[in-house]
Amino acid sequence: MSQFDYLATHSDCSRPGVTRLVFSERDVEARAVLKDWMRQAGLTVREDVMGNTFGRWEGSDSGAGTVMTGSHSDTVVLGGPYDGALGVVGGIAAVNTLRKLGFKPAKSIEAIMFTTEEASRFSIPCLGSQGMTGFLEPEVLDTFKDENGTSFLEAANAVGFSAKTAQEYADKALLKNPGDIAAFVELHIEQGPALEAEGKDIGIVEAIMAPSLVRIKFTGKGGHGGGMPMSYRNDPSLAASELALRIEEAALATGAPETVATVGLWDQQPNIYNAVPRSVLLDIDIRDSDKARRDGVIKKTLDAAEEIAEKRKCGHTKELKFEYPVANCDEKVLTAIQNAADLVGAKSKRMISRAYHDSAFMAQIAPTAMIFVPSKNGLSHHPDEHTAPEDLARGVQVLALTLAQLAGPSSVAASDKSEL
Amino acid sequence: MSQFDYLATHSDCSRPGVTRLVFSERDVEARAVLKDWMRQAGLTVREDVMGNTFGRWEGSDSGAGTVMTGSHSDTVVLGGPYDGALGVVGGIAAVNTLRKLGFKPAKSIEAIMFTTEEASRFSIPCLGSQGMTGFLEPEVLDTFKDENGTSFLEAANAVGFSAKTAQEYADKALLKNPGDIAAFVELHIEQGPALEAEGKDIGIVEAIMAPSLVRIKFTGKGGHGGGMPMSYRNDPSLAASELALRIEEAALATGAPETVATVGLWDQQPNIYNAVPRSVLLDIDIRDSDKARRDGVIKKTLDAAEEIAEKRKCGHTKELKFEYPVANCDEKVLTAIQNAADLVGAKSKRMISRAYHDSAFMAQIAPTAMIFVPSKNGLSHHPDEHTAPEDLARGVQVLALTLAQLAGPSSVAASDKSEL
């Protein structure tokens, strides 16, 4: 718990919120702390060109591959202390526990900290894991800018990562031997209300929803809020209001509780009470556990934007910023998690992840699954994000036992799983 | 024209926009320039405790009172070069023209620059003219803050205005002898499309709409945009979208083209695509030439906010930030403007002002009217705000001739109106 508290002090907002955008001063500090904790846990630390950081525990069987676990250390603006941090701090703790208990793994084990899972700075998620798994389109490192107009490339260079081009970042981050990854497991808070509502301790994640981001901008001629009669207006804020309600309607219309759509960002200009707006830019997050169903909501959103713009004589632009597939988890890894949960007496359930994670990309190249612990009131990306200490500890226990099963005891060491 | 261009260089944004918030560095520079121009026009400059600035031309008849003209030099964020500036620069130019032509006024004439007509910094308009006319509630100088949490009192002190309390500002700004004001005339761009649409050169403003500002904040529990199912949400952005459409409906429902309502400010938090919003604050500008009709739209807005919040299980707060009366103009001043317009062969029309102005407060204590010139496409509070040079010049001519009639020729000087 003190580690989570300490990590949360590396933040650009006051507690209980945590704001730690990738490559900010606070993120650079947090990275140093996490590398330090990896070393204290006896791990050998290496860092790739994008800042993905690996703490390695060499197994006895050098040809048997590597079991990986990890998550991200960056946060959204005004996020909480556990989103991402649990999987990094907890991953190191799980490995440390296994070492202290005298466990000797056959396969090597690595605790990972991925660079920028959150899209909060560069409007695109999972840059680090996309880079490692070959999903990264290099140009996004140049073309996606933060609110100050800085690209990932520039921001990474500014904090000491030295690749000179977006292509060089992508080439060097790509895992050279993905077949060596025996399994990947990510421990994370649920970020939703299901575990708490059903009185479960552990979620065993068998699929990760297909996320997408749609950006719509409506424009109008603006004008003075007093001077411009209603009949002369083509107010983009009213077009955006209509669209927001149509998107809600489209998400509800699938009838599936897995369909979610959120108008998360609303940027109105000039945004002063006595001026008719000239533009409203909306970022719309649309996800589903079923890609076709999600794509249906995307289509309704784009069609509605066009129809509303025409009706209100507004200009509009539409852009599908990203859309990723559904990630399916691996049955062997799921079984290991199930065994681990049973071993500690945890009430568990199979579930899907509504949030995306670095696991969504790792699952495309390696046997992957996730372990969820409950989020109080389902809250995350929120200063009130909370998970009870005993739930955090139970998650780390389950992760440790899962890693032990997946890595296997060394045949040359005098230890076996029952000691745990 | 070069004066407007030069004034517009004192701006915190790039041209063609102008951003000059009250007591910013740029505003302090602009004030120095305007005082300089007043002195160059032969006027005696004085400044009151709030920064209202007066350039006085002493008339021959010291007991006959003073004819005043003026407007404001501050702008909205991303405004244009003429809103306010025309009435200050044009007021000085009109007086200067009369002097150069050898006119000797019986009554004294003053060119005024009012402090912060725009509400862009402190969310409340016309602080200077409210102070002069006794409408100012002193506490607003303390309680209304800019986006950095600075009050008018603090900002004024920081640029050298020395009153120690809000009450002292209000007491000292109050005109001690309002009965001395024989007339007030304000030259301004229309900020609406009527003159251009009807092919008129000059608007003779017989009333100023009753403005009001309603602030509504919706709140919800927020959450992760992927993790939080639609059925668990109480999204304040969707409540705000419904309200925006209901406000439009209420404004259109009066059937009067004078009714306008604008959701100008939309502040959504945390405002990131993958977080369900936790709060949306709306600033809503509602005006009408008929106070009762306006108050009806305010009531519908407040009632709809309550109904929507209840339906969507959102929290909400409602606040009527300000509401001012309709200002009626003075027939004697209107006639003087009409005569002046006829004299220069301008096509004029009587009209109401949809925007409010310092004149709205001056009209409460002195015979007042306004002169409008056309706004291209009706645009104002906008970088594309434009008025043709010949329309600006015609406005200044009409103002000069109006002032000459209202001040009257000196009985001791050898000049008369026909020389103009």
Boltz contact constraints between the chains, C-beta under 6 A:
constraints:
  - contact:
      token1: [A, 76]
      token2: [B, 272]
      max_distance: 6.0
  - contact:
      token1: [A, 77]
      token2: [B, 270]
      max_distance: 6.0
  - contact:
      token1: [A, 78]
      token2: [B, 270]
      max_distance: 6.0
  - contact:
      token1: [A, 120]
      token2: [B, 272]
      max_distance: 6.0
  - contact:
      token1: [A, 191]
      token2: [B, 224]
      max_distance: 6.0
  - contact:
      token1: [A, 191]
      token2: [B, 227]
      max_distance: 6.0
  - contact:
      token1: [A, 192]
      token2: [B, 227]
      max_distance: 6.0
  - contact:
      token1: [A, 193]
      token2: [B, 232]
      max_distance: 6.0
  - contact:
      token1: [A, 213]
      token2: [B, 273]
      max_distance: 6.0
  - contact:
      token1: [A, 222]
      token2: [B, 382]
      max_distance: 6.0
  - contact:
      token1: [A, 223]
      token2: [B, 378]
      max_distance: 6.0
  - contact:
      token1: [A, 223]
      token2: [B, 379]
      max_distance: 6.0
  - contact:
      token1: [A, 224]
      token2: [B, 191]
      max_distance: 6.0
  - contact:
      token1: [A, 224]
      token2: [B, 355]
      max_distance: 6.0
  - contact:
      token1: [A, 224]
      token2: [B, 380]
      max_distance: 6.0
  - contact:
      token1: [A, 224]
      token2: [B, 381]
      max_distance: 6.0
  - contact:
      token1: [A, 225]
      token2: [B, 262]
      max_distance: 6.0
  - contact:
      token1: [A, 225]
      token2: [B, 264]
      max_distance: 6.0
  - contact:
      token1: [A, 225]
      token2: [B, 285]
      max_distance: 6.0
  - contact:
      token1: [A, 226]
      token2: [B, 287]
      max_distance: 6.0
  - contact:
      token1: [A, 226]
      token2: [B, 354]
      max_distance: 6.0
  - contact:
      token1: [A, 226]
      token2: [B, 355]
      max_distance: 6.0
  - contact:
      token1: [A, 227]
      token2: [B, 191]
      max_distance: 6.0
  - contact:
      token1: [A, 227]
      token2: [B, 192]
      max_distance: 6.0
  - contact:
      token1: [A, 227]
      token2: [B, 354]
      max_distance: 6.0
  - contact:
      token1: [A, 227]
      token2: [B, 355]
      max_distance: 6.0
  - contact:
      token1: [A, 227]
      token2: [B, 380]
      max_distance: 6.0
  - contact:
      token1: [A, 228]
      token2: [B, 378]
      max_distance: 6.0
  - contact:
      token1: [A, 229]
      token2: [B, 257]
      max_distance: 6.0
  - contact:
      token1: [A, 230]
      token2: [B, 251]
      max_distance: 6.0
  - contact:
      token1: [A, 230]
      token2: [B, 252]
      max_distance: 6.0
  - contact:
      token1: [A, 230]
      token2: [B, 260]
      max_distance: 6.0
  - contact:
      token1: [A, 232]
      token2: [B, 193]
      max_distance: 6.0
  - contact:
      token1: [A, 237]
      token2: [B, 263]
      max_distance: 6.0
  - contact:
      token1: [A, 238]
      token2: [B, 244]
      max_distance: 6.0
  - contact:
      token1: [A, 238]
      token2: [B, 248]
      max_distance: 6.0
  - contact:
      token1: [A, 241]
      token2: [B, 241]
      max_distance: 6.0
  - contact:
      token1: [A, 241]
      token2: [B, 244]
      max_distance: 6.0
  - contact:
      token1: [A, 241]
      token2: [B, 245]
      max_distance: 6.0
  - contact:
      token1: [A, 244]
      token2: [B, 238]
      max_distance: 6.0
  - contact:
      token1: [A, 244]
      token2: [B, 241]
      max_distance: 6.0
  - contact:
      token1: [A, 245]
      token2: [B, 241]
      max_distance: 6.0
  - contact:
      token1: [A, 248]
      token2: [B, 238]
      max_distance: 6.0
  - contact:
      token1: [A, 251]
      token2: [B, 230]
      max_distance: 6.0
  - contact:
      token1: [A, 252]
      token2: [B, 230]
      max_distance: 6.0
  - contact:
      token1: [A, 257]
      token2: [B, 229]
      max_distance: 6.0
  - contact:
      token1: [A, 260]
      token2: [B, 230]
      max_distance: 6.0
  - contact:
      token1: [A, 262]
      token2: [B, 225]
      max_distance: 6.0
  - contact:
      token1: [A, 262]
      token2: [B, 276]
      max_distance: 6.0
  - contact:
      token1: [A, 263]
      token2: [B, 237]
      max_distance: 6.0
  - contact:
      token1: [A, 264]
      token2: [B, 225]
      max_distance: 6.0
  - contact:
      token1: [A, 264]
      token2: [B, 272]
      max_distance: 6.0
  - contact:
      token1: [A, 264]
      token2: [B, 273]
      max_distance: 6.0
  - contact:
      token1: [A, 264]
      token2: [B, 274]
      max_distance: 6.0
  - contact:
      token1: [A, 264]
      token2: [B, 275]
      max_distance: 6.0
  - contact:
      token1: [A, 265]
      token2: [B, 271]
      max_distance: 6.0
  - contact:
      token1: [A, 265]
      token2: [B, 272]
      max_distance: 6.0
  - contact:
      token1: [A, 265]
      token2: [B, 273]
      max_distance: 6.0
  - contact:
      token1: [A, 266]
      token2: [B, 266]
      max_distance: 6.0
  - contact:
      token1: [A, 266]
      token2: [B, 268]
      max_distance: 6.0
  - contact:
      token1: [A, 268]
      token2: [B, 266]
      max_distance: 6.0
  - contact:
      token1: [A, 270]
      token2: [B, 77]
      max_distance: 6.0
  - contact:
      token1: [A, 270]
      token2: [B, 78]
      max_distance: 6.0
  - contact:
      token1: [A, 271]
      token2: [B, 265]
      max_distance: 6.0
  - contact:
      token1: [A, 272]
      token2: [B, 76]
      max_distance: 6.0
  - contact:
      token1: [A, 272]
      token2: [B, 120]
      max_distance: 6.0
  - contact:
      token1: [A, 272]
      token2: [B, 264]
      max_distance: 6.0
  - contact:
      token1: [A, 272]
      token2: [B, 265]
      max_distance: 6.0
  - contact:
      token1: [A, 273]
      token2: [B, 213]
      max_distance: 6.0
  - contact:
      token1: [A, 273]
      token2: [B, 264]
      max_distance: 6.0
  - contact:
      token1: [A, 273]
      token2: [B, 265]
      max_distance: 6.0
  - contact:
      token1: [A, 273]
      token2: [B, 283]
      max_distance: 6.0
  - contact:
      token1: [A, 273]
      token2: [B, 285]
      max_distance: 6.0
  - contact:
      token1: [A, 274]
      token2: [B, 264]
      max_distance: 6.0
  - contact:
      token1: [A, 274]
      token2: [B, 285]
      max_distance: 6.0
  - contact:
      token1: [A, 275]
      token2: [B, 264]
      max_distance: 6.0
  - contact:
      token1: [A, 275]
      token2: [B, 381]
      max_distance: 6.0
  - contact:
      token1: [A, 276]
      token2: [B, 262]
      max_distance: 6.0
  - contact:
      token1: [A, 283]
      token2: [B, 273]
      max_distance: 6.0
  - contact:
      token1: [A, 285]
      token2: [B, 225]
      max_distance: 6.0
  - contact:
      token1: [A, 285]
      token2: [B, 273]
      max_distance: 6.0
  - contact:
      token1: [A, 285]
      token2: [B, 274]
      max_distance: 6.0
  - contact:
      token1: [A, 287]
      token2: [B, 226]
      max_distance: 6.0
  - contact:
      token1: [A, 354]
      token2: [B, 226]
      max_distance: 6.0
  - contact:
      token1: [A, 354]
      token2: [B, 227]
      max_distance: 6.0
  - contact:
      token1: [A, 355]
      token2: [B, 224]
      max_distance: 6.0
  - contact:
      token1: [A, 355]
      token2: [B, 226]
      max_distance: 6.0
  - contact:
      token1: [A, 355]
      token2: [B, 227]
      max_distance: 6.0
  - contact:
      token1: [A, 378]
      token2: [B, 223]
      max_distance: 6.0
  - contact:
      token1: [A, 378]
      token2: [B, 228]
      max_distance: 6.0
  - contact:
      token1: [A, 379]
      token2: [B, 223]
      max_distance: 6.0
  - contact:
      token1: [A, 380]
      token2: [B, 224]
      max_distance: 6.0
  - contact:
      token1: [A, 380]
      token2: [B, 227]
      max_distance: 6.0
  - contact:
      token1: [A, 381]
      token2: [B, 224]
      max_distance: 6.0
  - contact:
      token1: [A, 381]
      token2: [B, 275]
      max_distance: 6.0
  - contact:
      token1: [A, 382]
      token2: [B, 222]
      max_distance: 6.0
